Amino acid sequence: MLEKIARHIAGEIVMSESPGSVLRKWREIFAASQLDVARHMGVTPSVVSDYEKGRRTPGSQFIRRFVEALLEIDSERGWSVVSHLAKMLQLNYLGAVIDMREFESGVELEKVVTSVKGFPVNSYLLNERIYGYTVVDSLRAIMSLSGSEFLHLLGSTTQRVIVFTRVTTGRSPMIALRVSTIKPAAIVLHGPRKLDYLALWMAESERVPVILSLAKSVDELVSGLRQLASSPR
């Protein structure tokens, strides 16, 4: 799994038109400073900064050392980030995940709201940037995932938006949010035109932004998110 995660990160850097932005994104996902990464790579922080700002183009050796540095930092902290990434990659096999992509650099929540044709249903606002999204078929997730797997799916989306489709009243996703110890950056609900009173109450009390999407179909919803993921920022 470590090799799979390392290849995933390295591949995203190599394939990106803005590798510096992707380097910074993954460093921030691992909550590592430029000094942390530089120490593990055996370079100065200014070198890391130069690559992130596009002053230098990373080659294969630099990318390999960079990814190894992130994994070493995470190992010293108890594998907190890697464990969530592993769960996210493993849970895709049951077909509950419709689409899952990374943003090359962090995006503001308001851009996500626009891309899904949505509006916020609670008053909590997010200041942190979002680094990706996971679109879930809520009915398939409920029927095919165990309770712990469903919570793992929710918890593996920290710093990401999790989008629940085929939602009726909104209670099930909000109950899962309430009992999960690790919260996603935001939740998007697609299906209902309004939430019932209990779902609204939980949305407000959990201090996680909840967005109601009015996209006409799941395809339209996914298309909007993919355009956001591929657009330059």
C-alpha positions as CSV (number, residue, x, y, z in Angstrom):
1,M,0.0,0.0,0.0
2,L,2.9,2.4,0.7
3,E,4.2,1.8,-2.8
4,K,0.8,2.4,-4.2
5,I,0.4,5.7,-2.4
6,A,3.9,6.8,-3.3
7,R,3.2,6.0,-7.0
8,H,-0.1,7.9,-6.8
9,I,1.6,11.0,-5.4
10,A,4.6,10.8,-7.8
11,G,2.3,10.2,-10.8
12,E,0.2,13.2,-10.1
13,I,3.3,15.4,-9.8
14,V,4.8,14.1,-13.1
15,M,1.5,14.4,-15.1
16,S,0.7,17.9,-13.8
17,E,1.2,21.0,-15.9
18,S,2.1,22.8,-12.7
19,P,4.2,20.3,-10.7
20,G,5.2,23.0,-8.2
21,S,1.6,23.5,-7.1
22,V,1.2,19.7,-6.7
23,L,4.4,19.5,-4.6
24,R,3.0,22.2,-2.3
25,K,-0.4,20.6,-2.2
26,W,0.9,17.2,-1.0
27,R,3.3,18.9,1.5
28,E,0.3,20.7,3.0
29,I,-1.8,17.5,3.0
30,F,1.0,15.8,5.1
31,A,1.1,18.9,7.3
32,A,4.8,19.3,6.7
33,S,6.7,22.6,6.5
34,Q,9.3,23.3,3.8
35,L,11.9,23.0,6.6
36,D,10.6,19.5,7.5
37,V,10.8,18.3,4.0
38,A,14.2,19.9,3.4
39,R,15.7,18.2,6.4
40,H,14.5,14.8,5.3
41,M,15.7,15.4,1.7
42,G,19.1,16.8,2.8
43,V,18.5,20.1,1.0
44,T,17.9,23.7,2.1
45,P,14.3,25.0,2.5
46,S,15.0,27.5,-0.3
47,V,15.5,24.5,-2.7
48,V,12.0,23.2,-1.8
49,S,10.6,26.7,-2.2
50,D,12.1,27.1,-5.7
51,Y,10.5,23.9,-6.9
52,E,7.1,24.7,-5.4
53,K,7.2,28.2,-7.0
54,G,8.2,26.8,-10.4
55,R,11.7,28.3,-10.5
56,R,13.0,24.7,-11.0
57,T,11.4,21.7,-12.7
58,P,11.5,18.6,-10.6
59,G,13.2,15.5,-12.1
60,S,12.5,11.9,-11.2
61,Q,15.2,11.8,-8.5
62,F,13.9,14.9,-6.8
63,I,10.3,13.6,-6.9
64,R,11.3,10.3,-5.5
65,R,13.2,11.9,-2.6
66,F,10.3,14.3,-2.0
67,V,7.7,11.5,-1.8
68,E,10.0,9.5,0.5
69,A,10.5,12.5,2.7
70,L,6.7,12.9,3.1
71,L,6.3,9.2,4.0
72,E,9.2,9.4,6.5
73,I,7.6,12.4,8.2
74,D,4.3,10.7,8.4
75,S,5.9,7.5,9.8
76,E,7.4,9.6,12.6
77,R,3.9,10.9,13.4
78,G,2.3,7.4,13.5
79,W,1.2,7.2,9.8
80,S,-1.9,9.4,10.3
81,V,-2.1,10.7,6.7
82,V,-1.0,7.4,5.0
83,S,-3.7,5.5,7.0
84,H,-6.4,7.7,5.6
85,L,-5.1,7.6,2.1
86,A,-5.0,3.8,2.3
87,K,-8.6,3.6,3.4
88,M,-9.6,6.0,0.6
89,L,-7.9,3.8,-2.1
90,Q,-9.1,0.5,-0.7
91,L,-12.8,1.4,-0.3
92,N,-13.2,2.1,-4.0
93,Y,-13.5,-1.6,-4.8
94,L,-17.2,-2.0,-3.7
95,G,-18.5,0.4,-6.3
96,A,-19.8,2.9,-3.8
97,V,-17.4,5.6,-5.1
98,I,-18.7,7.1,-8.4
99,D,-15.8,9.5,-8.9
100,M,-12.7,10.6,-7.0
101,R,-10.2,13.2,-8.1
102,E,-7.5,15.5,-6.7
103,F,-7.1,19.3,-7.3
104,E,-3.7,20.3,-8.4
105,S,-3.8,23.1,-5.8
106,G,-6.2,23.9,-3.0
107,V,-9.5,25.5,-4.0
108,E,-11.9,27.7,-2.0
109,L,-15.2,26.2,-0.8
110,E,-17.2,28.8,-2.8
111,K,-15.7,27.4,-6.1
112,V,-16.9,23.9,-5.1
113,V,-20.4,25.3,-4.3
114,T,-20.6,26.9,-7.7
115,S,-19.4,23.8,-9.5
116,V,-22.1,21.6,-8.0
117,K,-24.8,24.3,-8.5
118,G,-25.4,24.3,-4.7
119,F,-26.0,26.5,-1.7
120,P,-25.0,26.2,1.9
121,V,-27.6,24.9,4.4
122,N,-25.7,25.8,7.6
123,S,-23.8,28.9,8.8
124,Y,-20.4,27.3,9.2
125,L,-17.8,28.6,6.8
126,L,-14.5,27.0,5.8
127,N,-11.3,29.0,5.7
128,E,-9.0,26.1,4.7
129,R,-8.4,25.1,1.1
130,I,-9.8,21.8,-0.3
131,Y,-7.6,19.4,-2.1
132,G,-10.0,16.9,-3.7
133,Y,-13.4,15.3,-3.8
134,T,-15.1,11.9,-3.5
135,V,-18.5,11.3,-5.0
136,V,-20.4,8.5,-3.3
137,D,-23.6,6.6,-4.2
138,S,-25.2,6.8,-0.8
139,L,-27.6,3.9,-1.4
140,R,-24.9,1.6,-2.6
141,A,-22.7,2.6,0.3
142,I,-25.4,1.8,2.8
143,M,-26.2,-1.5,1.2
144,S,-22.6,-2.8,0.4
145,L,-20.5,-1.3,3.2
146,S,-20.4,-2.3,6.8
147,G,-20.9,0.4,9.4
148,S,-17.1,0.7,10.1
149,E,-16.3,0.8,6.3
150,F,-18.9,3.6,5.8
151,L,-17.2,5.5,8.6
152,H,-13.8,4.8,7.2
153,L,-15.0,6.2,3.9
154,L,-16.2,9.4,5.6
155,G,-13.1,9.7,7.7
156,S,-10.7,9.2,4.8
157,T,-11.8,12.4,3.1
158,T,-10.2,14.9,5.5
159,Q,-9.2,18.0,3.5
160,R,-11.6,16.8,0.8
161,V,-15.2,17.3,0.0
162,I,-17.4,14.2,0.2
163,V,-20.4,14.2,-2.1
164,F,-23.4,12.0,-1.4
165,T,-25.7,11.3,-4.3
166,R,-29.2,9.6,-4.3
167,V,-30.0,11.3,-0.9
168,T,-33.6,11.5,0.2
169,T,-33.9,13.4,3.5
170,G,-30.2,13.8,4.3
171,R,-30.4,12.0,7.7
172,S,-28.1,9.0,6.9
173,P,-25.1,11.0,5.8
174,M,-25.5,13.5,8.6
175,I,-25.8,10.7,11.2
176,A,-22.6,9.2,9.8
177,L,-20.9,12.6,10.0
178,R,-22.0,13.0,13.6
179,V,-20.6,9.7,14.8
180,S,-17.4,9.9,12.8
181,T,-14.3,11.1,14.8
182,I,-12.6,12.5,11.7
183,K,-14.6,15.0,9.6
184,P,-14.3,15.8,5.9
185,A,-13.7,19.4,4.9
186,A,-17.3,19.8,3.6
187,I,-20.2,17.6,2.6
188,V,-22.4,18.0,-0.5
189,L,-25.8,16.3,-0.6
190,H,-27.5,15.7,-4.0
191,G,-31.1,14.5,-4.4
192,P,-33.4,16.4,-2.0
193,R,-34.6,19.9,-2.6
194,K,-34.5,20.5,1.2
195,L,-33.4,18.6,4.3
196,D,-35.5,17.5,7.2
197,Y,-35.2,19.2,10.5
198,L,-32.9,16.6,12.1
199,A,-30.4,16.7,9.2
200,L,-30.4,20.5,9.4
201,W,-29.8,20.5,13.1
202,M,-26.9,18.0,12.8
203,A,-25.4,20.1,9.9
204,E,-25.4,23.1,12.2
205,S,-24.1,21.4,15.3
206,E,-21.2,19.5,13.6
207,R,-19.5,22.7,12.4
208,V,-18.8,21.2,8.9
209,P,-20.0,23.1,5.8
210,V,-23.0,21.3,4.3
211,I,-24.0,22.1,0.7
212,L,-27.2,21.1,-1.0
213,S,-26.6,20.5,-4.7
214,L,-29.4,21.4,-7.2
215,A,-27.6,19.8,-10.2
216,K,-30.2,18.2,-12.5
217,S,-28.3,14.8,-12.5
218,V,-25.4,13.0,-11.0
219,D,-23.6,13.3,-14.4
220,E,-24.0,17.1,-14.3
221,L,-22.8,17.1,-10.8
222,V,-19.7,15.1,-11.6
223,S,-19.0,17.1,-14.8
224,G,-18.9,20.3,-12.8
225,L,-16.5,18.9,-10.3
226,R,-14.2,17.5,-13.0
227,Q,-14.1,20.8,-14.7
228,L,-13.1,22.4,-11.4
229,A,-10.3,19.8,-11.0
230,S,-9.0,20.4,-14.5
231,S,-9.2,24.2,-14.6
232,P,-6.1,26.3,-14.0
233,R,-6.0,28.3,-10.8
